[in-house]
Amino acid sequence: MKKNGSLQIILGSILFGLIPFFVRFAPGLNIYSIVFGRACFAALFAFIFILLTKKKKQLASNSKKNSFFHLFNWTVFLTLAIVFYFLSIKNGSVAIAGTLMGMHPIFVVLFSILLFNEKIIGITIISCAVAILGGIFVTFQSDGLTGSTIEGAIYALLSAFFLGLNFTYHLKYLTHFSSIRLVFYQNILQLPILLPFVFLYPSKLNADGWISIAFLGIVCTGFAYFLVYNGSKYVQKQSIGILQMIENVIPIVLGIYLYNEEITLLQIIGIVLILLSSVLIAIKKTN
């Protein structure tokens, strides 16, 4: 499994791409209730996983210093990324939300330079350019830009920024934690941050709501992030975001088949380009 870092990231990204479906599945729930419930189930998933697999490794002797500080910062980054992403889904089109949020490879490359002084290789530049071009094509819709579309796009781009930071920060400061412990800590620390908002903006949970937050937490968060964080250890940092571009395609498919969103020829070309960008990186990693 360690040798298939690229594959793990791609599979995790596919699961992450299912988020719009489960967010739309429970329209009665507000953003904060969804994010809070998602974090609860993700933390529970990770906790049970740790118990069952008996992953009780102790931290290295020099790893405790500033660990909570970095865990908290990292948790805030992901919380902001998820809140902005869900706001984008709620306020705009599923396709545009998923696509523009998927522009985080640009920020992954940026933070790879800032945090690791990593030299950007040619295949990354090519793949990133192909992915960006595909993302631009995917955003073109037959009805043009509306107020809600622009609002959704702004939220999605903010999500992309914080996701790019999220996927690089832990590789700089938190590598002494196992991947499943990272999933557990990051989600359990979200709860006190989100709890005040849940009380300020309450919403009632029905059967659809429980199903939605359970799948969001277990499948689209707990398992998805475990795969991405684990796979990230075995690929170059600059490649992480490119490999995740596959998640852009999932919202497009969901939008077409579940929400009757129209797709244009340019969007089809965009999907192909996004897939190609991931393939270029994946092939490079196997050579």
C-alpha beads as a LAMMPS data file, in Angstrom:
LAMMPS data file: protein, C-alpha beads

287 atoms
286 bonds

1 atom types
1 bond types

-500.0 500.0 xlo xhi
-500.0 500.0 ylo yhi
-500.0 500.0 zlo zhi

Masses

1 110.0

Atoms # bond

1 1 1 0.000 0.000 0.000
2 1 1 2.926 2.334 0.708
3 1 1 4.100 2.056 -2.888
4 1 1 0.730 3.218 -4.233
5 1 1 0.724 6.747 -2.840
6 1 1 -0.662 8.210 -6.065
7 1 1 -3.470 5.659 -6.193
8 1 1 -4.415 6.324 -2.564
9 1 1 -4.664 10.061 -3.207
10 1 1 -6.786 9.521 -6.320
11 1 1 -9.182 7.137 -4.519
12 1 1 -9.475 9.497 -1.556
13 1 1 -10.200 12.379 -3.905
14 1 1 -12.980 10.435 -5.633
15 1 1 -14.641 9.920 -2.246
16 1 1 -14.167 13.598 -1.438
17 1 1 -15.840 14.425 -4.751
18 1 1 -19.073 12.831 -3.497
19 1 1 -19.515 15.600 -0.913
20 1 1 -21.940 17.735 -3.006
21 1 1 -24.418 14.849 -3.242
22 1 1 -24.624 14.360 0.516
23 1 1 -24.752 18.112 1.183
24 1 1 -27.705 18.458 -1.195
25 1 1 -29.259 15.259 0.217
26 1 1 -30.311 17.104 3.402
27 1 1 -31.468 20.584 2.317
28 1 1 -33.016 21.261 5.740
29 1 1 -29.645 21.278 7.498
30 1 1 -27.595 24.459 7.685
31 1 1 -23.893 24.569 6.937
32 1 1 -22.711 24.506 10.538
33 1 1 -24.827 21.495 11.483
34 1 1 -23.531 19.592 8.467
35 1 1 -19.881 20.418 9.145
36 1 1 -20.229 19.647 12.866
37 1 1 -21.996 16.319 12.256
38 1 1 -19.468 15.405 9.591
39 1 1 -16.593 16.014 11.996
40 1 1 -18.304 13.927 14.714
41 1 1 -18.677 10.883 12.476
42 1 1 -15.180 11.282 11.008
43 1 1 -13.635 11.423 14.502
44 1 1 -15.662 8.368 15.548
45 1 1 -14.549 6.479 12.433
46 1 1 -10.897 7.274 13.111
47 1 1 -11.185 6.398 16.819
48 1 1 -12.699 2.977 16.076
49 1 1 -10.074 2.378 13.375
50 1 1 -7.297 3.141 15.864
51 1 1 -8.783 0.771 18.443
52 1 1 -9.321 -2.069 15.974
53 1 1 -5.880 -1.821 14.396
54 1 1 -4.176 -1.121 17.741
55 1 1 -2.237 1.798 16.300
56 1 1 -0.944 3.048 19.641
57 1 1 2.422 4.338 18.603
58 1 1 3.912 6.867 20.970
59 1 1 5.106 10.228 19.726
60 1 1 8.808 10.683 19.217
61 1 1 10.594 12.311 22.147
62 1 1 11.006 15.629 20.326
63 1 1 7.601 15.623 18.641
64 1 1 5.418 16.877 21.464
65 1 1 6.760 20.400 21.355
66 1 1 4.249 22.696 19.630
67 1 1 2.222 19.684 18.428
68 1 1 -1.066 21.086 19.726
69 1 1 -0.292 24.506 18.260
70 1 1 0.258 23.038 14.797
71 1 1 -2.694 20.645 15.100
72 1 1 -4.966 23.540 16.003
73 1 1 -3.726 25.719 13.136
74 1 1 -4.110 22.830 10.709
75 1 1 -7.615 22.126 11.981
76 1 1 -8.651 25.753 11.469
77 1 1 -7.370 25.636 7.891
78 1 1 -9.476 22.567 7.054
79 1 1 -12.535 23.898 8.903
80 1 1 -12.453 27.096 6.860
81 1 1 -11.905 25.105 3.656
82 1 1 -14.919 22.872 4.323
83 1 1 -17.225 25.696 5.440
84 1 1 -16.398 27.730 2.330
85 1 1 -16.860 24.646 0.121
86 1 1 -20.276 23.863 1.590
87 1 1 -21.298 27.526 1.250
88 1 1 -20.255 27.341 -2.385
89 1 1 -22.399 24.228 -2.935
90 1 1 -25.377 25.823 -1.206
91 1 1 -25.110 29.167 -3.003
92 1 1 -23.965 28.174 -6.469
93 1 1 -23.872 25.307 -8.890
94 1 1 -22.534 21.913 -7.836
95 1 1 -20.292 21.803 -10.906
96 1 1 -18.688 25.202 -10.361
97 1 1 -18.261 24.628 -6.619
98 1 1 -16.456 21.344 -7.169
99 1 1 -14.342 22.630 -10.011
100 1 1 -13.083 25.883 -8.535
101 1 1 -12.475 24.300 -5.141
102 1 1 -10.416 21.813 -7.130
103 1 1 -8.063 24.625 -8.108
104 1 1 -6.194 23.997 -4.849
105 1 1 -3.271 22.334 -6.729
106 1 1 -2.096 25.860 -7.516
107 1 1 -1.911 26.598 -3.807
108 1 1 -0.351 23.207 -3.048
109 1 1 2.479 24.104 -5.418
110 1 1 2.752 27.553 -3.819
111 1 1 2.936 26.191 -0.275
112 1 1 5.342 23.454 -1.377
113 1 1 7.717 26.247 -2.375
114 1 1 7.125 28.308 0.777
115 1 1 7.203 25.485 3.331
116 1 1 9.672 23.058 1.754
117 1 1 11.715 25.096 -0.730
118 1 1 10.805 22.307 -3.129
119 1 1 12.027 22.722 -6.690
120 1 1 9.075 22.529 -9.047
121 1 1 9.691 19.921 -11.747
122 1 1 8.583 20.279 -15.347
123 1 1 5.845 17.633 -15.220
124 1 1 4.198 19.492 -12.329
125 1 1 4.128 22.755 -14.283
126 1 1 2.644 21.010 -17.317
127 1 1 0.082 19.084 -15.249
128 1 1 -0.919 22.175 -13.289
129 1 1 -1.368 24.190 -16.500
130 1 1 -3.476 21.411 -18.023
131 1 1 -5.578 21.189 -14.841
132 1 1 -6.125 24.960 -14.670
133 1 1 -7.154 25.056 -18.323
134 1 1 -9.554 22.184 -17.683
135 1 1 -10.969 23.990 -14.661
136 1 1 -11.570 27.141 -16.697
137 1 1 -13.401 25.145 -19.375
138 1 1 -15.536 23.353 -16.798
139 1 1 -16.793 26.646 -15.319
140 1 1 -18.373 27.704 -18.601
141 1 1 -22.143 27.166 -18.422
142 1 1 -24.853 27.833 -20.968
143 1 1 -26.658 30.382 -18.747
144 1 1 -23.543 32.471 -18.120
145 1 1 -22.560 34.034 -14.803
146 1 1 -25.197 35.085 -12.268
147 1 1 -24.976 36.668 -8.818
148 1 1 -25.237 33.315 -7.094
149 1 1 -22.675 31.815 -9.450
150 1 1 -20.147 34.525 -8.614
151 1 1 -20.818 34.180 -4.886
152 1 1 -20.398 30.417 -5.116
153 1 1 -17.192 30.871 -7.105
154 1 1 -15.673 33.191 -4.475
155 1 1 -16.449 30.704 -1.694
156 1 1 -14.966 27.876 -3.773
157 1 1 -11.722 29.763 -4.411
158 1 1 -11.381 30.539 -0.691
159 1 1 -11.884 26.828 -0.056
160 1 1 -9.153 26.043 -2.583
161 1 1 -6.698 28.354 -0.783
162 1 1 -7.224 26.740 2.627
163 1 1 -7.234 23.218 1.172
164 1 1 -3.878 23.877 -0.448
165 1 1 -2.551 24.952 2.943
166 1 1 -4.191 21.973 4.654
167 1 1 -2.585 19.403 2.350
168 1 1 0.943 20.778 2.838
169 1 1 1.015 22.086 6.425
170 1 1 0.843 18.683 8.132
171 1 1 3.714 17.375 6.002
172 1 1 5.879 20.139 7.444
173 1 1 4.915 20.011 11.118
174 1 1 2.941 16.842 11.895
175 1 1 4.685 13.918 10.217
176 1 1 5.244 12.208 13.591
177 1 1 1.529 11.326 13.690
178 1 1 0.106 8.342 11.814
179 1 1 -2.398 9.168 9.058
180 1 1 -5.388 7.836 10.987
181 1 1 -4.400 9.822 14.096
182 1 1 -4.220 12.941 11.961
183 1 1 -7.787 12.289 10.793
184 1 1 -8.916 11.793 14.397
185 1 1 -7.198 14.856 15.873
186 1 1 -8.189 17.162 13.049
187 1 1 -11.858 16.270 13.318
188 1 1 -12.112 16.114 17.102
189 1 1 -10.539 19.581 17.329
190 1 1 -13.134 20.959 14.933
191 1 1 -15.962 20.231 17.370
192 1 1 -15.285 22.986 19.963
193 1 1 -14.659 25.442 17.113
194 1 1 -17.988 24.660 15.457
195 1 1 -20.144 24.048 18.540
196 1 1 -20.999 27.734 19.214
197 1 1 -22.254 28.112 15.638
198 1 1 -24.421 24.996 15.986
199 1 1 -26.152 26.568 18.992
200 1 1 -26.444 29.965 17.327
201 1 1 -27.895 28.500 14.117
202 1 1 -29.779 25.340 15.138
203 1 1 -31.483 23.017 12.661
204 1 1 -33.515 19.836 13.115
205 1 1 -32.087 16.456 12.152
206 1 1 -34.340 14.033 10.291
207 1 1 -33.524 10.641 8.757
208 1 1 -32.057 12.214 5.618
209 1 1 -29.919 14.487 7.764
210 1 1 -28.477 11.604 9.775
211 1 1 -27.700 9.655 6.597
212 1 1 -26.101 12.716 5.036
213 1 1 -23.749 13.581 7.895
214 1 1 -22.893 9.908 8.514
215 1 1 -21.748 9.377 4.926
216 1 1 -20.016 12.765 4.844
217 1 1 -18.122 11.919 8.023
218 1 1 -17.240 8.273 7.439
219 1 1 -16.868 7.952 3.666
220 1 1 -16.137 11.462 2.366
221 1 1 -13.995 12.576 5.315
222 1 1 -12.636 9.845 7.574
223 1 1 -11.727 7.271 4.944
224 1 1 -11.077 9.826 2.185
225 1 1 -8.611 11.880 4.215
226 1 1 -6.910 8.788 5.588
227 1 1 -6.152 7.747 1.997
228 1 1 -4.987 11.234 0.983
229 1 1 -2.836 11.861 4.070
230 1 1 -1.299 8.398 3.885
231 1 1 -0.644 8.604 0.152
232 1 1 0.857 12.078 0.556
233 1 1 3.810 10.575 2.421
234 1 1 4.985 8.738 -0.690
235 1 1 4.732 11.364 -3.435
236 1 1 6.306 14.783 -3.985
237 1 1 4.376 17.529 -2.190
238 1 1 3.829 19.461 -5.410
239 1 1 2.039 16.429 -6.914
240 1 1 -0.602 16.051 -4.197
241 1 1 -2.978 18.672 -5.543
242 1 1 -2.674 17.528 -9.145
243 1 1 -3.573 13.955 -8.209
244 1 1 -6.659 15.303 -6.428
245 1 1 -7.968 17.008 -9.560
246 1 1 -10.013 13.883 -10.256
247 1 1 -12.460 15.087 -7.608
248 1 1 -13.446 17.940 -9.954
249 1 1 -15.064 15.474 -12.321
250 1 1 -17.372 13.921 -9.708
251 1 1 -19.469 17.081 -9.109
252 1 1 -19.917 17.465 -12.855
253 1 1 -21.302 13.934 -13.146
254 1 1 -23.530 14.459 -10.101
255 1 1 -24.776 17.748 -11.488
256 1 1 -25.742 16.149 -14.801
257 1 1 -27.400 12.955 -13.587
258 1 1 -28.886 14.048 -10.261
259 1 1 -29.561 17.778 -10.552
260 1 1 -30.224 18.119 -14.303
261 1 1 -27.411 20.604 -14.786
262 1 1 -26.526 21.004 -18.447
263 1 1 -23.062 20.193 -19.742
264 1 1 -21.372 21.900 -22.675
265 1 1 -18.712 20.725 -25.093
266 1 1 -16.182 22.940 -23.333
267 1 1 -17.021 21.277 -20.023
268 1 1 -16.471 17.846 -21.560
269 1 1 -13.069 19.016 -22.832
270 1 1 -12.360 20.384 -19.352
271 1 1 -13.142 17.043 -17.732
272 1 1 -10.776 15.274 -20.133
273 1 1 -8.007 17.780 -19.388
274 1 1 -8.457 17.395 -15.628
275 1 1 -8.235 13.620 -15.917
276 1 1 -5.181 13.973 -18.131
277 1 1 -3.413 16.151 -15.546
278 1 1 -3.777 13.428 -12.909
279 1 1 -2.673 10.712 -15.332
280 1 1 0.513 12.631 -16.221
281 1 1 1.557 12.801 -12.566
282 1 1 0.541 9.213 -11.812
283 1 1 2.548 7.883 -14.778
284 1 1 5.588 9.919 -13.742
285 1 1 5.452 8.434 -10.232
286 1 1 5.518 4.877 -11.559
287 1 1 8.642 5.492 -13.637

Bonds

1 1 1 2
2 1 2 3
3 1 3 4
4 1 4 5
5 1 5 6
6 1 6 7
7 1 7 8
8 1 8 9
9 1 9 10
10 1 10 11
11 1 11 12
12 1 12 13
13 1 13 14
14 1 14 15
15 1 15 16
16 1 16 17
17 1 17 18
18 1 18 19
19 1 19 20
20 1 20 21
21 1 21 22
22 1 22 23
23 1 23 24
24 1 24 25
25 1 25 26
26 1 26 27
27 1 27 28
28 1 28 29
29 1 29 30
30 1 30 31
31 1 31 32
32 1 32 33
33 1 33 34
34 1 34 35
35 1 35 36
36 1 36 37
37 1 37 38
38 1 38 39
39 1 39 40
40 1 40 41
41 1 41 42
42 1 42 43
43 1 43 44
44 1 44 45
45 1 45 46
46 1 46 47
47 1 47 48
48 1 48 49
49 1 49 50
50 1 50 51
51 1 51 52
52 1 52 53
53 1 53 54
54 1 54 55
55 1 55 56
56 1 56 57
57 1 57 58
58 1 58 59
59 1 59 60
60 1 60 61
61 1 61 62
62 1 62 63
63 1 63 64
64 1 64 65
65 1 65 66
66 1 66 67
67 1 67 68
68 1 68 69
69 1 69 70
70 1 70 71
71 1 71 72
72 1 72 73
73 1 73 74
74 1 74 75
75 1 75 76
76 1 76 77
77 1 77 78
78 1 78 79
79 1 79 80
80 1 80 81
81 1 81 82
82 1 82 83
83 1 83 84
84 1 84 85
85 1 85 86
86 1 86 87
87 1 87 88
88 1 88 89
89 1 89 90
90 1 90 91
91 1 91 92
92 1 92 93
93 1 93 94
94 1 94 95
95 1 95 96
96 1 96 97
97 1 97 98
98 1 98 99
99 1 99 100
100 1 100 101
101 1 101 102
102 1 102 103
103 1 103 104
104 1 104 105
105 1 105 106
106 1 106 107
107 1 107 108
108 1 108 109
109 1 109 110
110 1 110 111
111 1 111 112
112 1 112 113
113 1 113 114
114 1 114 115
115 1 115 116
116 1 116 117
117 1 117 118
118 1 118 119
119 1 119 120
120 1 120 121
121 1 121 122
122 1 122 123
123 1 123 124
124 1 124 125
125 1 125 126
126 1 126 127
127 1 127 128
128 1 128 129
129 1 129 130
130 1 130 131
131 1 131 132
132 1 132 133
133 1 133 134
134 1 134 135
135 1 135 136
136 1 136 137
137 1 137 138
138 1 138 139
139 1 139 140
140 1 140 141
141 1 141 142
142 1 142 143
143 1 143 144
144 1 144 145
145 1 145 146
146 1 146 147
147 1 147 148
148 1 148 149
149 1 149 150
150 1 150 151
151 1 151 152
152 1 152 153
153 1 153 154
154 1 154 155
155 1 155 156
156 1 156 157
157 1 157 158
158 1 158 159
159 1 159 160
160 1 160 161
161 1 161 162
162 1 162 163
163 1 163 164
164 1 164 165
165 1 165 166
166 1 166 167
167 1 167 168
168 1 168 169
169 1 169 170
170 1 170 171
171 1 171 172
172 1 172 173
173 1 173 174
174 1 174 175
175 1 175 176
176 1 176 177
177 1 177 178
178 1 178 179
179 1 179 180
180 1 180 181
181 1 181 182
182 1 182 183
183 1 183 184
184 1 184 185
185 1 185 186
186 1 186 187
187 1 187 188
188 1 188 189
189 1 189 190
190 1 190 191
191 1 191 192
192 1 192 193
193 1 193 194
194 1 194 195
195 1 195 196
196 1 196 197
197 1 197 198
198 1 198 199
199 1 199 200
200 1 200 201
201 1 201 202
202 1 202 203
203 1 203 204
204 1 204 205
205 1 205 206
206 1 206 207
207 1 207 208
208 1 208 209
209 1 209 210
210 1 210 211
211 1 211 212
212 1 212 213
213 1 213 214
214 1 214 215
215 1 215 216
216 1 216 217
217 1 217 218
218 1 218 219
219 1 219 220
220 1 220 221
221 1 221 222
222 1 222 223
223 1 223 224
224 1 224 225
225 1 225 226
226 1 226 227
227 1 227 228
228 1 228 229
229 1 229 230
230 1 230 231
231 1 231 232
232 1 232 233
233 1 233 234
234 1 234 235
235 1 235 236
236 1 236 237
237 1 237 238
238 1 238 239
239 1 239 240
240 1 240 241
241 1 241 242
242 1 242 243
243 1 243 244
244 1 244 245
245 1 245 246
246 1 246 247
247 1 247 248
248 1 248 249
249 1 249 250
250 1 250 251
251 1 251 252
252 1 252 253
253 1 253 254
254 1 254 255
255 1 255 256
256 1 256 257
257 1 257 258
258 1 258 259
259 1 259 260
260 1 260 261
261 1 261 262
262 1 262 263
263 1 263 264
264 1 264 265
265 1 265 266
266 1 266 267
267 1 267 268
268 1 268 269
269 1 269 270
270 1 270 271
271 1 271 272
272 1 272 273
273 1 273 274
274 1 274 275
275 1 275 276
276 1 276 277
277 1 277 278
278 1 278 279
279 1 279 280
280 1 280 281
281 1 281 282
282 1 282 283
283 1 283 284
284 1 284 285
285 1 285 286
286 1 286 287
